[in-house]
Amino acid sequence: MADKEATVYILDLGEPMADCHNGRTESDLDWSMRYVWDKISTTVAASRKTWTIGVIGLNTDATDNRYARDGLDGYDNISVLQPIGPMTMTSLRELHSIIKPSRSSSGDAISAIVVALKMIEDFTRKLKYKRRIILVTNAESPIDDDSLEDVAQKLNEFNVELVVIGADFDDAEYGFKEEDKSREKATNEKALEKLVSQCDNGVFGTMAQAVEELSIPRVKPVKPFKAYDSLLTLGDPAKYESSALSISVERYFKTKRAPIPSASTVVVRPEHGGPTQNDGDDDVQMGGTEFSGVKHMRTYRINDPDAPGGKRDVDFDELEKGYQYGRTVVPFSESDFSVTKLETKKGFTILGFIPFTSYEPFLNMGESGIIVAKKQNDEAELALSALIHALHELESYAVARYVQKDGAQPQILLLKPNPGIDDSFECLYDVPLPFAEDVRSYQFPPLDKVLTVTGQILTREHRLLPSDDLNEAMSDFVDAMDLSTFAVDEDTGEPAEYAPVDELYNPVIHRMNQAIRARAVHPDRPIEPPAEILLRFSRPPEKLLDKAKPEIDALVEAAELKKVPAKAQGKRYGGRGNSKKDQAKPLSGLDIDSLLGETTARRSATATISPENAIPEFKQALATADDDATIERAVKQMGDIVRKLVADSFADVLYAQAAEKLGVMREELIGLELPGVYNKFVTGLKKSILSGELNGDRREMWFKFVVGGRLGLVTGEESEVSEVEEEEARAVS
């Protein structure tokens, strides 16, 4: 069952909270509300109805609480801003609009705690809840400390956690002390600290630390989830009752992938009738605008000459699934699917054993689990312990077939023994293994030797093999960049791990969560940059780079690294005037034209681009072109090759080759500042494809490889000389 929480926030809205202190440019209220909004928005994002929130205003101009209505003294200027209940986006917006400083400063914080305690008592009764009261104040208002012991006793009786966070409260552990503190604030601060110390479950802290820790991502606590509760078998107990092994076990998830928050598609409601009361999947209000969820409805039509318009609507039940095989759609009925579907039964069976040395870590396929003996089953604990120790002593893993429930897809799991020698916890860890269809084998040339065309094997001197100086320089560089001992332990002063696992956060997930919370609370403000803790390990530390600079310089020198010059942009020829511009010079400084002669340029004017070597010949033709006619002739030949590939392709076999040549043509013509030539060709290519001129229906080539591969018209953003706007390019695509 999900945890139930009841949290009441007591917010000091008194007049002193509107002042700025200790060099801050924002008021104490705005500064403190950073912490409160972060906590509340986190609860809203969790969307758990069992996480309830109530809000009380302290030092409000009005008075609205149960005790004041009953005529009791000491409860003035305390208002219940929101009763305890689920927090929604609508209630968050309403709360945001009323959190403003008042003109009062006579409310009693201890009385506000009593009001919050009564709210929790009435709401939770004797049910199992995690109860919490959070007081946010700067303690500038008078506090009646006569009944501190009674209040603390009542808090302990109902097991309520009291959290008091004050603006500019002294905290020796954090290292903060406010200078020139008023006598009244110092007295009130000590009274609150005394109250917290008398509580069995209390926290007293300064707001500076709370705000600073907001940038630290909060890891979501996850309860153990039982995925399997049955037998782990070795052999078939039904056939071999005397020799088969059968152990009652339970399997829990050890690691679970954290997903990125999903997005929902919404539209602005055409009628705006005030605040939306329904915050479910249908309606929600953000920033004063009401949105409604998008509901999808599909209709299916088939060609029917007898129907009006030549098409007829059909029900979904009349359809069959189809899978594309090339350009052909192969129907796959439910009866066919039932034949191919594997009928499985819930089970966990060990198939065999392999030594530790036969397993490679890269074979891990997903989330890991943990297997323990069934609770309060001594026989199962003894049997599983014997299996675990046998695997450990033989240095072997077990390979098992796992089916979580009837009809589920089977998994092959690798079981690793944990004999509990170091941590006294015996269990089996498991991780999914790939099936044969999941493995893709690729061959790469070796890094330590070179095989020449004559069959000779070179292992020492070759331009592709590292020299001894390079190997030594790389080894020194790796040692110098070692992060395992770069940090310093704050307690002992000894070298420590720079990037421990528990401080490595997924920047995508936590940055997204931070942005969602910020946008929920302040829809009109710009989102702040990512927290430094998320970017800390995205780059090497500056001190380490400075320390390793000699090794880096030595590595650059040994590897003979040179900076690659920027790619030359613009025309590489003189256009119609035949007056050549300066061309990009090679790093060697040699005059290639003088070495090879002028015959290359003369040959390119009449040369034909062959389909077998189209790309190099096309680039060579453009590089040696002296006028527009030569370029247009090369483009026409390349275009004919692209068209022929599309027309001759069996299904989509040759589409990728055509798209590759089209991409080269596009890139080269952009570099020559002739995007119009490419745009003219690609426009004609689309007409030919859509009209069926290229040997049938070739629309897949256009939409998947041209549009999907971003090979459409060249816009003005890609080339300054292009006159095509972005909207026109999208229309053509």
N, C-alpha and C positions, 0 to 999 in steps of 0.2 A: 504494500500500500504506500502511496506517495506521502512524503512528509507534509505535515500541516504546520503552517507558521502564522502567527498573529503578531504583527509589528506595529507599534504606535510611535509616530514621530512627533516630538514636542519641539516646535519651532519658535524661537524667541523673535517676535516681530516688533519689539519695543523700539522707542525712538533712538536709544543709544546704538542700536544695530545699524542705523543709517550712516554712522560716522566711519571714517577711514582711519586706520591706525598703522603704526610701524612701517610707514613709507609705502603702503599699498594704495593703489589708485581706485580700487573698488571697495564698496562698503563692507562691513563685517557680515551683513546679511547675504549679499551677493556672493561673497567669498565662501561663506559657510554653505550656501545652497549648492555650490559645486558638488560637495559630498552628498548632499541629500538627493539632488536630481539624479546623480549617477546611480545611487542605490535604488531609487524608485523606478527609474527607467529600466534597470536590469530586471527588476521584478516584472515589469510590464512585458519586456521582451520574452521572458520565460513563458508567459501565457499559461500559468498554472492557477487554477481557481482555488487551490488549497493554500496559496501564498497570499494572505490577506494583509491589508495595510489600513491603518487609521491615522489621521493627522489632527493634531491639536495646536492651536495658536496661543502662544503665551504673550502677554502684554498687548492684547488686541484692544481696539477702541471699545468694542462691544463685549458683552458677556453672554456666553451660550454654553452651559454645561449643566449636568444633572443636579449637582450639589447646589449651585446657585439658584436653580429653579425651585429647589426644596427650601430655600431661605437660609442656608448655612452661610456663615461668614468666612472670609478668607479665600473665596474662590472667584473674586472679581477679575475682570479683564483676562479671562480664560475662555476660549471658544473652541468647540469641536468643529473643525473645518471639514472633516470627512469621517463618517463612521467607519468602523472596521468592515472591510469587504474586499472583494477582488478589485485590483487596480487596472483600469482600462485606459486607452488613449484619450477617450473623451473626458474621463475624470482627471487625467493628468493635465489636460489643457485647462480645465476649469480650475484646478488647484494652482496652476501656474499664474492664472490671472488674478488671484487673490493674495498671493504671497508678496506683500508690500509692507514697508515700515509703517508703524502707527505713530500716534502722538502720545501714547501711554508708556509708563515705565513703572507701574505699581503692581504688576502681577507677580505671584509667588511661584517659583519653579517647583518647590516641594508639593504645593497644592496641585500643580499641573500633573505631577507624577501620580498623585493619588487619583485624579480624574482618569488618567490613562490606565491605571491599574484596574479601576472599576469597569472601564470599557472592555478590557481583556477578560476580566472575570465574568462579565455578563455574556460575552461572545463565545468563549471557549468552554465555560462551565467546568466539568470534570473530565473533558475529553483530552486525548493525547495531542498536545500542541507544543510547538516550540515558541515560547512567549518571549517577547523582547520589547523594551522601551528605550528609545534613542532620544536623548535630550541634546539639543543644539542651542547654545547660548553664549553670550559674552560675559554673563554674571555681573552686569552693571545695575540690575534691578534688585531691590531688597529681597532677602530670603529669610523665611521663618524657620529656624533650625531647632525649634523646641521638640518636634516629634520625629526626629531622624530615626531613632531606634525603633519606634512603632512602624514607621514606613518600611524600614529595612526588614523587619520581621514579617510584614505582610508580603513583601516581594519574595522573600525566601519561602514563605508558605505556599505560594502559587508557582514557585520555580520560575520566576521572571528574571531575565537577564537585563540588567540596567547598564546602558552605555551612555556616558556623559562625555561629550566632545565640546570643548570650549574654544572660542576665538582668543588666541594669545594666552592660553593657560600655560603655566610653567610645567615643564616636563624634563626632569633631570636625565632620564634614559635617552630621550630624543636629543637632548642638548639645547633646549630653548628656555629662555627666561626673559620675561618682559620687564624692561626697565621703567621706572617712574610709574608703577602700577598704583592705582588709587587704593585707599585703605578699604573702601567698601567692596571693591572687586576682589581684593586679596582675601577678605573675610568670607565672602560668598564662595570663592573658589575652594577654600579649605572646608567649608561646610559640605559642598557637593562631593569633595574627595572623601570626607569622612563617611558620607552616606554610602558611597560606592564600596568603601573598605568593609562596611558592615554587611554587605550583600554576599551571599554565597557565590553568585555568578555576576560579577560586575567588571566594567572596563572604564577607566578614566584616562583621557588623553587630550592632546592639544590638536586644534584644527589644522595646524601647519603640517603635521605628520599625516593626517587623514587625507588632505588634499594632495600631498606629494605622492602618496601611495595609490592614488587613482589611476596613474599611468601604468601601474603594474597589472598585467592581465590577470584576471581571476579564473583559475582553473575550475571548471564545473565539477563538483563532487558527484561521483557516480556510485550508486549502490551495486553490490554484486548481483548479477542477473544469471539465474540458473537456466542454462540452455539445454541441459540433458539430465535426466534422472532415471537411470535404468542400469542395465548390465553391461560391463566390459567383458567380452568373451575372447577366449583363445581356443579355437576349435568349435565344434558344434555340440553344445550340451544336449540337444535332443537326440543325436545319434550316438555320441560317445559320452555318456553320463559319467563314467568313471575316470576318464582321462582328460576331458575338456575342462578348461578353466573358466569360471564365471564369477565376477566380482561386482557387487553393487557399488556404483560410483555416481558422482555428481560432477557435472562439467559447468564451469563458469567462464565468462569472458574475462581475459586478463588485460587485453588492450582492445580499444575500440576506436575506429576512425572518427574524428570530429568533423562533421560536415560544415560547410559554409552556410550561413543563413540564407534561406531561399527567398526569392522575390515573388510577389503576387501581382497579377495584372488587374488594374482597377480603372474605372472611368469616372469622370465627374458626373454626379447625379444631375439630370436636367432640371429637376425641381428641388429647390433649396427650402426646406421647411423647418429650419432650426436645427439644434443639435441632435445628432443621431443617438438613439438609445441602444441600438443593437450594435455591438462591437464584435460580432462573430465573423463568419466568412463572407457575409453578404455586404454589410455596411460598416464604414469606419469614418471618423472625422479627424483630419490632420490640418493644422494651421488654419482653422476656420472654414475649411472646404470639405464638403461631404463627398465621399467616394463610395462607389458601389462595385462589388465584385463582378468580374466578367464571366458570364455563363456561356459556354460553348454549345452550339447545336450544329450537328452535321446532317446533311442530306446526301443521298447517293442516287446517281442517275445512270441509266444505261441507254445506249442508242436503240431507238424503236421507231421504225418508219411510220407505223400506224398511229403513234402518239402525237399530240399537238407539239409542234416545234421539233419533232424528230427525237425527243428524249423523254424518258419515263422514270419517275421516282420509284425506288425500291426500298423495302425495309431492310434494316441491318441484319435481321435474322435470315434473310434470303441470300446474304453474301457469304463467300468463302474467302479464307485467307489466301494470299498469293505472294510468292517470293520471286524476286527478279533474278534471272539467270541470263546474263548478257543483256540483250534487248528483248528477251522473251519473259513473260510473266507466267510462272508455273503455279497453277492452283493447288492448294493444299487443304483438303477438307478435314473436318473433325474426325472422321473415321480413319483417314490417313495418319492424323496426328496421334490418335490412340494407339495405332500400331507401333509407331516409333517411340512413344513415351515409355520411359522405363518405370515399371511398377516397383516401388521400393517399400520396405518395411523399416520401421524405427529399429535402429541397432547400432552397436559399436563393437566391431570385431577386429582383432589384431590379425593382420595378414602375414607378417613376417618380421625379421629383424635385420638391421644393417649395422656395420661398425661405424664409429664416429668419423673415421677418415673417409668414408664413402659419401658423406653428405657435404654439400656446398651451401653456404648461407644465402647465395643469390636465388636459390630455389624457393625461398619463402614466398607465399602467394597472398598473404592477407593477415587478418587479425588473429592474434594468438589466444589460447584458452588455457585453463588450469583444471586439472582433474584430481579430485580428492575422493576418499572413501565416503560412503553414505554415513550421515550422522547417526550416532548411537548404534553403530553396527560394528561390534568388536571383530567379528569374523571377517568382514570386508576390510577393515583397517589392517588386520594382520596379513591378509592375502595381498592387498595392494602394496604394503610395505615390503613384502618378500619380492614382488615383481620389480619394484623400484630399485632395491638394493642389488638384485641380480643384474639388471641392466647397467647399473653403475659399475659393478665389479667387472663385467664383461666388456665395458666401454662400447655399448651398443644402444642404438635407437630402435624403437618399435614403430612399424608402419601399420596403420589401422584404417579401416573403412568406416566412415561415420555418416549416419543418416539421422538427422535431428528428429524428424517425425515421419509418419507414414506419408508417402507420396513426395517427399522432399528430394532434391537432387543430392546424390552421394558425394562425399568429399573424402579425399585421401589425406590423412593427418600423420605427421611425424610426431612421435611421443618422446620427449626428452626426460630422463629421470632427474629428480631433485631429491637426493637421499636425506636431506636435512641435517647434514653433518655440521654445517656452519650456522644455520639459522634454526635448527630443530624443527623444520617444517617439511614434511614429506609430501610430495605431490608429483604429478606428471604435467609437464608443460607441452602444449601441442601447437602446431602451426600447419596450415594447409600446404599441400604439395601440388605441383602442376600435373595435369594429365599430359599424355604425349602430344595432344593437339595444341596445348598451351606453350610448348617449347619451340622456339625459333633459333636455329643454329646458323651462325654467320661465321665465315672464315675471313681472317685478316692476315696480312703478311706479318711475319715475325719481326720483333723489334730488335733482336740481338744478332741477326744475320741477314745477308742479302744474297738472293739467288740470281745469278746472271743468266743471260740468254744462252750461254754456252754450257750451263749446268754447274758452273763453279760456285762454291759456297764461300762467301767472304764474311769473316767475323771480326776483322780488325780495322783495316783502312778502307773507308768508303764515305762518300759525302752524306749518305743516309744513316751512317752509324756514328754514335757519339764517340768522341775521342776520350782519352784518359783524363785530360784536363777538364773537359766538359762534365764527365761523370763526377769528378772530384768537386767541381764547382757546384753542381746540382746537389750533391750530398751535403755540402756545407750550407747551402741555402735552405734545404729542408730542416737541417738541425737548428739553424738560426731562427726559423719561423715556427718553432715548436710552441704550441699553445698549452700543452699539458701542464706546464709548471710556470706559466708566465704571470699568473695572478698571485696575490699574497693573502694568506689567511689572516683575517682581522684579529682573531683571538691569539693565535700562536706566532704570527709573523713568518711562518714557513711558506715556501712556494706551494701554490694550489692550482687546481684546474681553472683555466680562464673561462671556459664555456661549459659549466656543468649541465647535465641533462635537465634538471629541474628548473633551470633558468632559460632554456631554449623554448621560445614561444613561436607559434605559427603566425607570422606577421599578417598574412591574408585574413585569417579568421578573426583575430583580435582587432585588427584595424577596421574591419567591416563592422564588428560589434561596437567599437567606439564611435564610428560614424553614425550608426543607427541610433545610438543613445543620444548623441549630440543633436541630430536632426529631429528626434522626437521631442526633446525639451525646447530647443531653440530652432524652429523651422526656417527662420529668416537669417540667421547668422551664418557666416562661412564656417566650414568645418576646420578645426585646428589641424596643424601638421601632425603626422604620426608621432607617437611617443618615442622618446630616445631609446627606451628599453627594447622596442621592437626593431630598431635599426642598429642596435649595438653590435650585433654579430654579422651584419651585412657587409662589413668592411674590416680589414685587419687593423688592429690598434696602432695609432701613430707612433707610440713609444717603441713598439716592436719593430716597425719599419725603420725608424731612425737607428735602432740598435743593429739591425741586419743590413744596413746600407752597404758596408764593405762587401758582404757576401753577394748582395744583389748586383753591384757593379762588376764583381768578378764573374758572375754568371753571364751577364750581358756581354762582357768581353770574350769569354770563352765560347759562347754560342754565336758570336758575330752577328748580333741582332742589329737591324737597321730599320729605321722608321719608314713605313710605306707612305709614299707621297699621296696626297689627295687626288682622286680621280679627276682628270681634266674635263671640264664642261665646255660646251659651246661647239661651234663648227670647227671641223678639222680641215676645211678646204675653203677656197676663196669664192665659191658660188659661181655665178655666171661670168664674173670677170676673170676667172682662171688665175687669180693672184693668191697663192697659198699663204695661209697664216702660220704663225709659229706653232709647230706641233710639239706634243709632249716628248721630251728627250729622255732616253734611257739612262739608268743610273750609271752605266759604264761611260757615258759621254761619247760613244762611237756614233759616227754618221752612217746609219744603216743604208740610206739611199746610195751613198757613195760606194759602199762595199758591195752592194748587190746590183748596182747599176740602175738605169732608168727603164729597163725592160719590163719590170714588174708592173709599173704604172701603165705602160702601153698594152701589156697583155691583159690587164683587168678590164680594159674598155671593151674587149671582144670575148672575154672568157665566159664560159657557161658554168653556173653553179650546179653541181651534181647532187642528187638526193642522198647519196651515200656519205658525203662529207659537207653537208650544206652549211652548217653553222660556221666552221672555220673559213670556208671559202666566202661566205657572205660577209663576215667581218673583214676579211682581207680586201674584198672588193670595195667596201666602204672606206677603208683606211687609205686606199690608193686612188680614190675617186677625185677627179679634178673639176667636175661640173655636175649639175643637177641631173643631166640625162643619164650619166653613168649610175648614179644612185637610184634613180627611178627604174632603170633596167635591172639592177640587182634586186630591188624590192619586188618587181614583177616576177622575177624568177623564183624568189623565195616564197612569194605568195602562191605561185602555181604549185610549188612543192607542198605547201600547207593544205591547199585545196585537194590535191591528189591523195594525201594521207587520209584526209577525212572521208573522201569518196571511196577509197579502197579498203577502209577499216572494216574488219569483221566485228560487229558489235562495237565495243569501245576499245579494242585492242590497240589501235594506232592513235587514239585521241591524245594520249600523253605526249607522244612524239610531236604531234602537230602543235600542241600547246607550248612545248619547249621552244620550238622554232619561232612561234609567234611571239613569245616572250623576249627572245633575243632580238627580233626585229623591232619590237617596241622600245627596248632599252637603247639600242643603237641609234634609232631615229630621234629619240629624246636627246641623246648626247649630241647629235648633229643639228639640233634645233630645227628639226623638220617633223614636228608632230602631226602636221596636216596630212603628210603622205601616209602616215600610219592610220590616222583617223579615216581617211578615204578608203583604205583597203579594208579595215575591220568593219566599216559600215556595209561595204559590198559583200563581205564574207557572211555577215548576219543575214542579209537578204537571200543569199544562195542557200544557207543552211535552213532557214525557216520556210523557204519555198519548195524545198525538196530537190533542188538541182543537183546536189552532191550525192546522188545515188540513194535516195530514200530519206527516211526520217532521221535527221542528225541533230535534233534539238538538244539532246543530252550533251553534245560537244559544246554547244554555245552556253547553256546555263550552268553546267558543272565545271567545265574547264576554262571557258573564257570569262563568264561573269564571276563564277566562284574563284577563279584564279586571278581576278583583278587584271584582266588583259583587255578591258574595254577601252573606250575613248580616252585620250590623253587630255586632261583638263588644265586649266590655267594654274592650278596649284602645283602641278607637276612640271610644267614648262611655261616659262614666261611668255613665249611666243604663241602659245595655244589660245585660240579664241573660244574654246568650248567651255561652257559653264558646267558646274557640278550637276545642276538639275537636268541639263541636256544630256549629260553622260549617263545619268540614271535612267532617263527615258529611253535611250538607245539600248541600254542593257536590259 
